[in-house]
Amino acid sequence: MEATLHVMPYGAGWDVIHEGSRYAESHHATLDEAIAAGTRRARLTKVELLVHGSNGEVSARSMPA
């Protein structure tokens, strides 16, 4: 099973990144785009998705269905 996915602010946009990974899986201009991409990936890989706000704190979480 893969590590938890995170949506995190990065630069002028938002990254989708696996916990413990050095590099983002994808980068998005908006938070909504990043959440959509992260949700799709989390469902496919059956992992939890954590969404971090611009302050870095977890603002939402989604468990695999």
C-alpha positions as CSV (number, residue, x, y, z in Angstrom):
1,M,0.0,0.0,0.0
2,E,1.3,3.4,-0.9
3,A,1.8,6.3,1.5
4,T,-0.8,8.9,2.3
5,L,-1.3,11.6,-0.3
6,H,-1.1,15.3,0.6
7,V,-2.3,18.4,-1.1
8,M,0.1,21.2,-0.1
9,P,0.8,24.8,-1.1
10,Y,3.9,25.2,-3.1
11,G,5.1,28.3,-4.8
12,A,2.2,30.0,-6.6
13,G,0.2,26.8,-6.7
14,W,-0.6,23.5,-5.1
15,D,1.2,20.1,-5.1
16,V,-0.1,16.6,-4.8
17,I,2.6,14.6,-3.0
18,H,3.0,11.2,-1.4
19,E,4.0,11.3,2.2
20,G,7.8,10.8,2.5
21,S,8.3,11.6,-1.2
22,R,10.9,14.1,-2.3
23,Y,9.0,15.2,-5.4
24,A,5.4,16.1,-6.1
25,E,3.3,13.8,-8.2
26,S,1.6,16.8,-9.8
27,H,1.4,20.6,-9.5
28,H,-1.8,22.7,-10.0
29,A,-2.6,26.3,-10.3
30,T,-5.6,26.2,-8.0
31,L,-6.5,24.3,-4.8
32,D,-9.6,22.9,-6.4
33,E,-7.6,21.4,-9.3
34,A,-5.2,19.9,-6.8
35,I,-8.0,18.4,-4.6
36,A,-9.6,16.9,-7.7
37,A,-6.4,15.3,-8.9
38,G,-5.5,14.1,-5.4
39,T,-8.9,12.6,-4.8
40,R,-8.8,10.7,-8.1
41,R,-5.3,9.3,-7.3
42,A,-6.2,8.5,-3.7
43,R,-9.3,6.5,-4.8
44,L,-7.2,4.6,-7.4
45,T,-4.5,3.7,-4.9
46,K,-6.9,3.4,-1.9
47,V,-5.0,5.7,0.3
48,E,-6.0,8.6,2.6
49,L,-5.8,12.2,1.2
50,L,-4.9,15.1,3.5
51,V,-5.5,18.6,2.3
52,H,-3.3,21.3,3.9
53,G,-4.4,25.0,4.0
54,S,-2.1,27.8,3.0
55,N,-0.9,27.8,6.7
56,G,0.3,24.2,6.3
57,E,-2.2,22.8,8.7
58,V,-4.6,19.9,7.7
59,S,-7.9,21.4,6.7
60,A,-9.6,18.3,5.3
61,R,-9.1,14.6,5.1
62,S,-10.6,11.9,2.9
63,M,-10.4,8.2,3.6
64,P,-10.4,5.6,0.7
65,A,-13.7,4.2,-0.2
